[in-house]
Amino acid sequence: MWKQFLGKISRKSPKSGSGGGGSPPQKSPSSRGANGAEADLRASPPPQASAVAAAPGAETREDVFLRKLNICCVVFDFAAERGRDSPEVERKRQVLVSLVDCVSAAEEPLTEAMISACVRMFAINLFRVFPPKLRSGGATDEDEPFFDPSWYHLQVVYELLLRFVMSPVVDVKVARKYMDNSFISRLLDLFDSDDPRERECLKTVLHRIYGKFMGNRPFIRKAVSNIFYRFVFETDHHNGIAELLEVFGSVISGFAKPLKEEHKLFLWKALVPLHKPKTVGVYLPQLTYCITQFIEKEPKLTGTVIRGLLKYWPVTNSQKEMMFLGELEEVLELTEMADFQKCVVPLFRRIAQCLNSSHFQVAERALFLWNNEHLFDLISQNRQVILPIIYPALERNARWHWNQSVLNVTMNVRKMFFDMDERLLLACQTNFQDEEKKRAASEERRRLVWEHLERNAAFHPVTRDIGFAVRPTSAPLVAPAMT
């Protein structure tokens, strides 16, 4: 009995000794299983954090910056997450905001490793395949803007990219090693995003990159030209043409005089063909601004622009035709006399066709060109050439146009020419009457010929198939050549 009691005391004595001190029992390393080791590894901080905890101040500014960038390289699928409830999503946004503050307030230059990590993070977050438009069931409006659900993070990434490009602590030579032509090309591809907020941010970022990275300017101009070519001649669809033109409006205003041949080719081959697509109304104000900037730099380009407008002039789209008339007026306001005289004949032939348009708004818009003082002066000094072209259209409107407003404006334009040169107007009127008599006589002869043919056909009906009236000639048979 005593031996059993003493044995129990000896077996319990180690636990009682450790418990009396109030400290948890110590386990030997050999007693840990595999699952326990993995749990301790997950619970323990990363090596850098443990080193910092052991030795405060050992982690450098670069280490902290790189660690934050690594956190931001994790991309979340917002369509699958269905919201921003995940704590990891909110944590990444907070880290992105802190990086924006770091770059904005930085006084020491960023190291090459920091610059490289930044560009890598931008590429991972921004360069992506665009998600499909998320529409609700039923009929949808195609003009309804699409808002990317991942904008919750993208907005801060674009803000960081803009601060990065503008920051004076970023060495341009080092940054160009990583923000190379491939990076810029993929950045330009993002202009096709359906989200207007993203295109607006890209517009600002591209403008800053063009201003700071001067060595990339020729490539940017060439890449944008290729986007325009693909849009006009292949796809006929691109969401960011207006934003790209808005950027290039300020770029063109900075071109030095005289313009280089490269810039003139950009006008003729890239900008002028943008009048061809049917969606030109979406970006026409930006396109007109770019073209007028070229003309202000070099007025001799007016003839090039007018020939381009006439080349792509719409035939069946009345709304587009009114847009072209408005742009034409802006171009003619900057036109000098010598350049105007080079294209006056084809220009006013087209205007005469617009005057006789059955769409009253097109005819009225063409007649309103005479209200422009500069254009009126150009017309008055070249009336000997213009009035013979325009007068038949004015006379037809006065006689047969169905809209009263067009008829009234036509009479006012005729009175302007009458006050300008009465003899010339009367001569044009006489020529018009002679041409109308000739046309009426020609139509009468044509009518009589058709009546004669109809009478002959009535007296001599066709009684057999005339398809076999002529014996077909048989071609000689040729044996196939043996190969």
Secondary structure as the mmCIF struct_conf table of DSSP 4:
data_model
#
loop_
_struct_conf.conf_type_id
_struct_conf.id
_struct_conf.beg_label_comp_id
_struct_conf.beg_label_asym_id
_struct_conf.beg_label_seq_id
_struct_conf.end_label_comp_id
_struct_conf.end_label_asym_id
_struct_conf.end_label_seq_id
HELX_RH_AL_P HELX_RH_AL_P1 TRP A 2 GLY A 20
TURN_TY1_P TURN_TY1_P1 GLY A 21 GLY A 22
HELX_LH_PP_P HELX_LH_PP_P1 PRO A 24 GLN A 26
HELX_RH_3T_P HELX_RH_3T_P1 PRO A 29 SER A 31
HELX_RH_AL_P HELX_RH_AL_P2 ALA A 34 ALA A 43
BEND BEND1 SER A 44 SER A 44
HELX_LH_PP_P HELX_LH_PP_P2 PRO A 45 PRO A 46
HELX_RH_AL_P HELX_RH_AL_P3 PRO A 47 ALA A 54
BEND BEND2 ALA A 55 ALA A 55
TURN_TY1_P TURN_TY1_P2 PRO A 56 GLY A 57
BEND BEND3 GLU A 59 GLU A 59
HELX_RH_AL_P HELX_RH_AL_P4 ARG A 61 CYS A 72
TURN_TY1_P TURN_TY1_P3 CYS A 73 CYS A 73
HELX_LH_PP_P HELX_LH_PP_P3 VAL A 74 PHE A 76
HELX_RH_AL_P HELX_RH_AL_P5 PHE A 78 GLU A 81
TURN_TY1_P TURN_TY1_P4 ARG A 82 ARG A 82
BEND BEND4 GLY A 83 ARG A 84
HELX_RH_AL_P HELX_RH_AL_P6 PRO A 87 ALA A 105
BEND BEND5 GLU A 108 GLU A 108
HELX_LH_PP_P HELX_LH_PP_P4 PRO A 109 THR A 111
HELX_RH_AL_P HELX_RH_AL_P7 GLU A 112 LEU A 126
BEND BEND6 PHE A 127 PHE A 127
HELX_LH_PP_P HELX_LH_PP_P5 VAL A 129 LYS A 133
BEND BEND7 GLY A 137 GLY A 138
TURN_TY1_P TURN_TY1_P5 GLU A 142 ASP A 143
BEND BEND8 GLU A 144 GLU A 144
HELX_LH_PP_P HELX_LH_PP_P6 PRO A 145 PHE A 146
TURN_TY1_P TURN_TY1_P6 PRO A 149 SER A 150
HELX_RH_AL_P HELX_RH_AL_P8 TRP A 151 MET A 166
TURN_TY1_P TURN_TY1_P7 PRO A 168 VAL A 169
BEND BEND9 VAL A 170 VAL A 170
HELX_RH_AL_P HELX_RH_AL_P9 VAL A 172 TYR A 178
BEND BEND10 MET A 179 MET A 179
HELX_RH_AL_P HELX_RH_AL_P10 ASN A 181 ASP A 189
HELX_RH_3T_P HELX_RH_3T_P2 LEU A 190 ASP A 192
BEND BEND11 ASP A 194 ASP A 194
HELX_RH_AL_P HELX_RH_AL_P11 PRO A 196 LYS A 212
HELX_RH_3T_P HELX_RH_3T_P3 MET A 214 ASN A 216
HELX_RH_AL_P HELX_RH_AL_P12 ARG A 217 ARG A 230
HELX_RH_PI_P HELX_RH_PI_P1 PHE A 231 THR A 235
TURN_TY1_P TURN_TY1_P8 ASN A 239 GLY A 240
HELX_RH_AL_P HELX_RH_AL_P13 ILE A 241 SER A 253
TURN_TY1_P TURN_TY1_P9 GLY A 254 GLY A 254
HELX_LH_PP_P HELX_LH_PP_P7 PHE A 255 ALA A 256
BEND BEND12 LYS A 257 PRO A 258
HELX_LH_PP_P HELX_LH_PP_P8 LEU A 259 LYS A 260
HELX_RH_AL_P HELX_RH_AL_P14 GLU A 261 LEU A 265
HELX_RH_PI_P HELX_RH_PI_P2 PHE A 266 LEU A 271
HELX_RH_3T_P HELX_RH_3T_P4 VAL A 272 HIS A 275
BEND BEND13 LYS A 276 PRO A 277
TURN_TY1_P TURN_TY1_P10 LYS A 278 THR A 279
HELX_RH_AL_P HELX_RH_AL_P15 VAL A 280 LYS A 297
HELX_RH_3T_P HELX_RH_3T_P5 PRO A 299 LEU A 301
HELX_RH_AL_P HELX_RH_AL_P16 THR A 302 LYS A 311
TURN_TY1_P TURN_TY1_P11 TYR A 312 TYR A 312
BEND BEND14 VAL A 315 THR A 316
HELX_RH_AL_P HELX_RH_AL_P17 SER A 318 GLU A 333
TURN_TY1_P TURN_TY1_P12 LEU A 334 LEU A 334
HELX_RH_AL_P HELX_RH_AL_P18 MET A 337 LYS A 342
BEND BEND15 CYS A 343 CYS A 343
HELX_RH_AL_P HELX_RH_AL_P19 VAL A 344 LEU A 355
TURN_TY1_P TURN_TY1_P13 ASN A 356 ASN A 356
BEND BEND16 SER A 358 HIS A 359
HELX_RH_AL_P HELX_RH_AL_P20 PHE A 360 LEU A 367
HELX_RH_3T_P HELX_RH_3T_P6 PHE A 368 ASN A 371
HELX_RH_AL_P HELX_RH_AL_P21 GLU A 373 GLN A 381
TURN_TY1_P TURN_TY1_P14 ASN A 382 ASN A 382
HELX_RH_AL_P HELX_RH_AL_P22 ARG A 383 TRP A 400
BEND BEND17 TRP A 402 TRP A 402
HELX_RH_AL_P HELX_RH_AL_P23 GLN A 404 MET A 420
HELX_RH_AL_P HELX_RH_AL_P24 GLU A 422 PHE A 459
BEND BEND18 HIS A 460 HIS A 460
BEND BEND19 ARG A 464 ARG A 464
HELX_RH_3T_P HELX_RH_3T_P7 ILE A 466 PHE A 468
BEND BEND20 ALA A 469 VAL A 470
HELX_LH_PP_P HELX_LH_PP_P9 ARG A 471 LEU A 477
HELX_LH_PP_P HELX_LH_PP_P10 ALA A 479 MET A 482
#
